[in-house]
């Protein structure tokens, strides 16, 4: 039985990517173009997330479209979306995700205090009833992969059915992304 190809010569070293970010040859024209545009927008040399996930050429465009429908084109308003993503990133210990969305959150109007408060228990801070309910649901989804009935009732009092579906999908997307970032050992992007 042949062994699968691995680009990871140091599997236990969290400071080394398990899959090297690809260039044009590995990513193809679509992945390469997305990576270049992303790098320009983020002010980085390369978007390691795109240059790594883009190596799965058939999956990458579908993942990118789905991700785009979660953020920035999701059913929740942009500020709530960014607060949710920041909370997921914190709960999952995803520094890569957190760094990107602190910048994006600031661009959509989150202030430094709101961004910092996503690091603390939503019940302990001065969130509105709506945001406290949303962020509490996020905590439960990430920690238990479910939402308790009483929490669901509270968040359902503030969101439409479409927004409830969108919230669950957004958390699942960014929780899964945190898993990919960690398992693939995707390294932080370098500024230009």
N, C-alpha and C positions, 0 to 999 in steps of 0.2 A: 504494500500500500504506500503510495507516495504521500509525502508531507505537503500540506498547503504552503504556498509561498508566504513568507513573512518579511516585512521590512523592519521588524523590531529586533535589533540585536541586544537590547537591554530591557527585557520585559518588566522588570521590577523597578525601573528607574522612572519615577513620576515626572522627572524633568526632561524626559525624552519622549517625543511623539512615537506612538506605536506604528503609525502610518505617516510617512513624510508628506507634507503638503505637496501637491503636484504642480507641475508647470503645464504649458500648452499641450505637450505630447500626452500627458496623463489625463488631463481634464477635457481635452477636445475644445472646439471653438465656443460652445455654449458655456461650459464651466469656466473656461479661461476669461471670457468676456464678463460674466457675472462677478468673478473674483476681482478683475481689474476695476470695474465700476464700484464694487463694494469697497475696495482699497481707497479709491479716490474719495468716496463719500465719508469714510471713517478716518481718513488721514493716516492710513497705515501703509506699510510696504506691501502687505499681502493680508487677505482675510483667511487666516489659517482654517477656520471652520469651513468656508467654501472650498478652499484648496484641498481639503481632506475629504469632505463628503462628496465633492465633485468627481473624485476618482471612481465612484460608482455611477458612471455616466447615465445609465438608464434610469436610476432612481433619483438622481439629483434634481432634474427639472420638476418632477412631480412633488418632491419634498419642498423645493423652493416655492412652488405655487401654493401648496398647502400652508407653508409657513407664512407666506405673504397674506393669505386670507385670515390668519390668526393675528398678525401684526405686520403692517399697519392697517389692513383693511377688514379687521374683525368687527363683530357686532357690538362689542363694548366700546365706550368712548376711549380715546387715546390715553387720557390721564389714568383712568382705571386700569386699562390694559398694562401700562408701564408699571403701575404699583403692584399688580398681580405678578408680572414677570420678575420684578425686583424681589418680591417676597419669596417666590419659588427659588430664585437664584440663591438667596440667603439660606433658606432651609436646606437646600441641596449642597451648599458650600461651593457653588460654581462661580469662582472669581472671574472667569472669562465672560460668562453670561452677565454677571453683575456689572462689570466694568462697561460693557457695551450699553447696557440699558440704563445705567446712571447718566451717561451722556445723552442717550435718546430721550430719557425722561425729562431731563433739563430742557431739551429742545421743544418738548410738547407742553412745557409750563409747570412741571413739578419744581418746587423749591427745595433747597438743601435740607430743610427740616423734614419735609415729607419723604425725601429719599432716605435720610438717616432713620426715620421712624419705621421704615420697612424692615429694619434690623431687630426691632423689638416686638414683643407680643402685642397683637392688635388690640387686645382687651385693656391693655395698660396705657394706651395713648389716646390723645384727643381726636380720634377719627370721628367723622360723622357716623350716624347709625348705619347708613348704607355701606360705607367703606369698611367699617368694623365688621359687618356681617360678611362682606365679600372676602376680606382678608382672613377671617376666621374659617371660612369655607376652604380657602386656599390651604391653610395650615392642616386642616383635616384631610383634604385630598392628598397632599404630599405625604403626610405621616401615615395615613391608614388606607389610602386608595379608596376612600368612601367619604360621604358626608352624613353626619347624624341627622335624624329626622328633625330635631329641634333647630339645628343650625340651618337645615334646608328651608324650614318654614320661615326663619328669620331672613335669610337671603332672598327667598322667593317673594317676600313682602316688598322688596326694593327693585327686583329685576323682572323683566318680561320673560316669557318662556324661551324665546330666542336667545336672550342674554344669558339665561341659565345654562342652556346648551353650550353657548359660546364660552362661558366661564369654565365649564368642565373641560371642554376641548382645549382651551388656552393653557390651563394648568397641565393637562396631560401632555401637550406639545412641549412645553418648556421643561417639565419634569423629565420627559424622554430626551430632550436635547441635553440636559445636564448629565444624563446617563451616558450619552454618546461622547460628550466632551471629556468626561472622566475616563471612560473605558478606552477611548482612542488616544488619551493623553495629549489632547490638542493644546498647544502652547499659546500663551498670550501673543497677540499681534504686536509687531514692532512699529512704532511711529515712523513716519517718513523722515 
